[in-house]
């Protein structure tokens, strides 16, 4: 239908429209805009809802992880306390098994886990393998290490200086850095202000951005090492499990790692390997005669062996570190105690909660 305007429209110019019925309202429909707006609103609210769901899910998972972490820490703490009691139990016949909730031990096949321990029952003693105990619904691995398997930094002397440098070098620490650390340790606890060759005294620490003075006394915690010249956080973490401030200073040949054995004068890497091989084949070194068998082929006998024994021991000390790792699902947490073992009890010296 053509609109009448009093003039003739070009043949190519036509306007088509819809016929109006009587009674209808004249106007332009906006239903299309409403539909588009509604669709956009649905999309936006959908994204908001999805974001809220994701955030809520993350919050729930975080809360669950935090809750499991707290339970793990308390379980690990309980395992450490339990270990202190087991260390002072009278010796009993060792049995292979896993402790049940009733406190008894049931025989089991050898665990495939790399941390499986040969014996569980009886008195707990320091070892390179952990004990396994269940606290509530948590499985805990309990590592017990004797402090005599470590180097007592308060017992380092000018005579053992070269050996401590040798110990540090075994961790691939540069020789000059090892000399700085060793001399600075000696300067830290001596009472004078005289420098060792590469050491550090009051004048060095006074130039630091946050100056402090050397102790001029024995280390009271192993963490004091972080104040020593040359000891970076990475070096401290590398060495902390091999150093101590407790005990007589004698190295336990049955428990010490190869790197620690190198601290003992005249023990070369070959001799350290010989000690390790002897323990693998024949078990624990029980007497001086066993040590003579090890050292003899290297010409260390008589007075020279006796002198070496001033820094070696085959007996455990009374200072022990108990480190428990509690696991639930994929969440792991640890708790550590340092205790002094008595005849029928253990005194807690230091606590390291995670």
C-alpha positions in Angstrom: 0.0 0.0 0.0 1.4 3.4 -0.9 1.1 6.4 1.3 -0.8 9.4 -0.2 1.3 12.5 0.1 0.0 14.5 -2.9 3.0 13.7 -4.9 4.1 10.7 -6.8 6.6 8.5 -5.1 9.5 7.2 -7.1 8.8 3.6 -8.2 11.8 2.5 -6.1 10.7 4.4 -3.0 8.0 2.6 -1.2 7.2 2.5 2.5 5.5 -0.6 3.8 3.5 -0.6 7.0 1.1 -2.7 9.0 -2.5 -2.0 8.7 -4.0 -0.6 11.9 -7.1 -2.1 13.2 -9.7 0.0 14.9 -9.3 0.3 18.6 -5.5 -0.3 18.6 -3.1 2.1 20.3 -0.7 4.1 18.2 2.9 3.8 19.3 6.2 2.2 18.9 6.7 -1.3 20.6 9.7 -1.6 22.9 9.4 -5.3 23.7 12.7 -6.0 21.9 14.7 -3.7 24.2 13.1 -5.3 27.3 14.1 -8.8 26.1 17.7 -7.7 25.4 18.0 -6.0 28.8 16.5 -9.1 30.5 19.1 -11.4 28.8 22.0 -9.2 29.8 20.7 -9.1 33.4 20.5 -12.9 33.4 24.1 -13.1 32.1 25.4 -10.6 34.7 23.6 -12.2 37.6 24.9 -15.6 36.4 28.5 -14.4 36.5 27.9 -12.9 39.9 26.4 -16.1 41.2 29.3 -18.2 39.7 31.8 -15.9 41.3 30.1 -16.1 44.7 29.9 -19.9 44.4 33.6 -20.1 43.6 34.6 -17.8 46.4 32.4 -19.8 48.8 34.0 -23.0 47.7 37.5 -21.6 48.1 36.5 -20.3 51.6 35.1 -23.7 52.6 38.2 -25.6 51.3 40.5 -23.1 53.1 38.6 -23.5 56.3 38.7 -27.3 56.0 42.5 -27.2 55.3 43.0 -24.9 58.3 41.0 -27.2 60.6 42.9 -30.3 59.4 46.2 -28.4 59.9 45.3 -27.6 63.5 44.3 -31.2 64.2 47.5 -32.4 62.6 49.6 -30.1 64.8 47.9 -31.3 67.9 48.3 -35.0 66.8 52.0 -34.4 66.1 52.4 -32.8 69.5 50.6 -35.8 71.1 52.9 -38.2 69.2 56.0 -36.3 70.5 54.7 -36.5 74.1 53.9 -40.1 73.6 57.5 -40.7 72.4 58.9 -39.2 75.5 57.1 -41.8 77.6 58.1 -44.6 75.3 61.8 -43.7 75.6 61.8 -44.3 79.3 59.8 -47.6 79.2 61.7 -50.7 80.3 63.1 -52.7 77.5 60.9 -55.5 76.2 61.0 -58.0 73.5 60.8 -56.2 70.1 57.9 -57.1 67.9 57.1 -56.1 64.4 53.7 -54.5 64.0 51.6 -51.5 64.2 50.1 -50.0 67.3 46.4 -50.2 67.5 44.0 -47.8 69.3 43.9 -50.2 72.3 47.6 -49.7 72.7 48.5 -53.3 71.7 50.6 -54.4 68.8 49.3 -56.6 66.0 51.6 -58.4 63.7 51.7 -57.1 60.2 53.6 -57.7 57.0 56.5 -55.4 56.3 55.2 -52.0 55.2 56.0 -50.9 51.7 56.3 -47.3 52.8 59.9 -46.1 52.6 59.6 -45.0 56.2 58.6 -48.5 57.4 60.4 -49.4 60.7 61.5 -52.9 61.7 60.4 -52.7 65.3 57.6 -50.8 67.1 57.2 -52.3 70.5 59.4 -51.9 73.6 61.6 -48.9 74.4 62.0 -46.3 71.7 65.5 -45.3 70.9 67.3 -42.9 68.5 67.5 -44.3 65.0 67.7 -43.3 61.4 64.2 -44.9 60.8 61.0 -43.5 62.3 58.4 -45.1 64.5 54.7 -45.1 63.4 51.9 -44.3 65.9 48.3 -43.4 65.4 46.9 -40.5 67.4 43.1 -40.3 66.9 42.6 -40.6 63.2 46.0 -39.3 62.4 49.0 -41.4 61.3 52.2 -39.9 62.8 55.8 -40.7 61.8 58.1 -40.1 64.8 61.8 -39.5 64.2 64.1 -39.7 67.2 67.6 -38.4 66.7 70.4 -38.3 69.3 72.2 -35.0 69.6 75.5 -36.9 69.8 75.1 -37.6 66.1 75.6 -33.9 65.5 78.5 -31.4 65.9 78.3 -29.3 69.1 79.3 -25.8 67.9 80.1 -24.8 71.4 82.9 -27.4 71.4 84.7 -26.2 68.3 88.3 -25.3 69.1 91.3 -24.0 67.2 92.5 -27.6 67.1 89.3 -28.8 65.3 88.9 -25.6 63.2 90.3 -27.3 60.0 87.9 -30.2 60.5 84.9 -28.0 60.8 85.9 -26.3 57.6 86.2 -29.7 56.0 82.7 -30.5 57.3 81.3 -27.3 55.7 83.0 -27.9 52.4 81.3 -31.3 52.2 78.1 -29.4 51.7 79.6 -27.7 48.7 80.1 -24.4 50.6 83.1 -22.5 49.1 86.3 -22.9 51.1 86.7 -19.1 51.8 83.1 -18.9 53.0 83.7 -22.0 55.2 86.7 -20.3 56.7 84.7 -17.1 57.4 81.9 -19.0 59.1 84.3 -21.2 61.2 86.5 -18.3 62.4 83.4 -16.1 63.1 81.9 -18.9 65.3 85.1 -19.0 67.3 85.1 -15.2 67.6 81.4 -15.3 68.7 81.9 -17.3 71.9 85.4 -16.4 72.8 85.7 -13.6 75.4 88.2 -11.4 73.7 88.0 -8.9 70.8 90.9 -10.5 68.8 90.0 -11.7 65.3 90.7 -15.1 64.0 92.1 -15.0 60.4 88.7 -14.6 58.7 86.6 -14.0 61.7 84.4 -11.2 62.9 84.3 -9.2 66.2 82.5 -6.2 67.5 83.9 -3.8 64.8 82.4 -5.9 62.0 78.9 -6.3 63.5 78.8 -2.6 64.3 78.9 -1.7 60.6 75.7 -3.7 59.8 72.5 -1.9 58.9 71.1 -3.2 62.3 74.2 -3.4 64.4 74.7 -5.8 67.4 77.5 -7.2 69.4 79.0 -10.7 69.4 77.9 -13.0 72.3 81.3 -13.5 73.9 79.8 -16.6 75.4 78.4 -20.0 74.3 75.5 -20.4 72.0 72.2 -20.8 73.8 70.2 -21.8 70.7 71.1 -23.2 67.4 69.3 -20.2 65.8 72.0 -17.9 67.0 74.0 -19.1 64.0 71.9 -16.8 61.8 73.8 -13.9 63.4 77.2 -15.2 62.5 79.1 -13.6 59.6 78.8 -15.7 56.5 75.8 -17.7 57.6 73.0 -17.0 55.1 69.4 -18.3 55.6 70.1 -21.0 53.0 73.3 -22.1 54.7 71.6 -22.2 58.0 68.8 -24.4 56.7 71.4 -26.6 55.1 73.3 -27.2 58.3 70.8 -27.0 61.1 70.1 -30.7 61.3 73.8 -31.5 61.6 74.6 -29.1 64.4 73.7 -28.8 68.1 74.5 -27.0 71.3 73.8 -30.0 73.6 76.0 -32.9 74.8 79.7 -33.5 75.4 80.8 -32.8 71.9 81.7 -36.5 71.1 80.4 -37.8 67.8 78.3 -41.0 67.9 79.7 -43.2 65.2 76.5 -45.3 65.1 74.2 -42.4 64.3 76.3 -39.7 62.7 76.1 -39.0 59.0 79.2 -39.1 56.8 79.5 -35.3 56.7 79.5 -35.2 60.6 82.1 -38.0 60.8 84.4 -35.8 58.6 84.6 -33.4 61.6 86.7 -35.9 63.5 90.4 -35.4 63.0 92.1 -38.1 60.8 88.7 -39.4 59.5 88.9 -39.1 55.7 86.1 -39.7 53.3 87.4 -43.2 52.8 87.4 -43.9 56.5 83.9 -42.4 56.8 82.7 -44.8 54.1 84.3 -47.7 55.8 82.4 -46.9 59.0 79.1 -46.8 57.1 79.8 -50.0 55.3 80.7 -51.8 58.6 77.4 -50.8 60.1 75.5 -52.0 57.0 77.2 -55.4 57.2 77.6 -56.1 60.9 75.2 -53.7 62.5 75.9 -51.4 65.5 79.5 -50.7 66.6 79.5 -52.0 70.2 83.1 -51.7 71.4 86.5 -50.2 70.9 87.6 -53.5 69.3 85.0 -52.9 66.6 86.6 -49.4 65.9 90.1 -51.0 65.9 88.8 -53.3 63.2 87.6 -50.4 61.1 90.6 -48.0 61.7 93.4 -50.7 61.6 93.6 -51.0 57.8 94.2 -47.2 57.7 97.1 -47.4 60.1 95.2 -45.7 63.0 96.1 -47.8 66.0 97.5 -47.3 69.5 97.9 -43.8 70.7 96.6 -42.3 67.5 93.3 -44.3 67.9 93.1 -43.3 71.6 93.5 -39.6 70.6 90.7 -40.0 68.0 88.4 -41.6 70.7 88.4 -38.2 72.5 86.0 -37.1 69.8 84.1 -40.3 69.2 81.6 -42.3 71.2 79.5 -45.5 70.7 77.0 -44.5 73.4 73.9 -42.4 73.1 73.7 -39.1 75.0 70.8 -37.9 77.2 69.9 -35.2 74.7 67.3 -36.2 72.1 65.3 -34.5 69.3 61.8 -35.8 68.7 60.3 -34.8 65.4 56.8 -36.0 64.6 55.0 -35.6 61.2 51.2 -36.0 61.2 49.4 -36.8 58.0 45.7 -36.7 57.1 44.7 -37.0 53.4 47.2 -34.6 51.7 47.8 -32.3 54.7 51.1 -32.7 56.6 52.3 -30.9 59.6 55.1 -31.4 62.1 56.0 -30.7 65.7 59.5 -31.0 67.3 60.8 -31.3 70.8 64.3 -31.3 72.2 64.4 -33.3 75.5 66.9 -34.4 78.1 66.3 -38.0 79.0 66.5 -39.0 82.6 66.2 -42.4 84.3 62.4 -42.5 84.3 61.3 -39.2 82.7 62.2 -36.7 80.0 62.5 -33.0 80.5 61.5 -30.7 77.6 64.3 -28.2 76.8 62.9 -26.6 73.6 59.8 -26.7 71.5 59.5 -26.1 67.8 55.8 -26.1 66.7 55.2 -25.7 63.0 
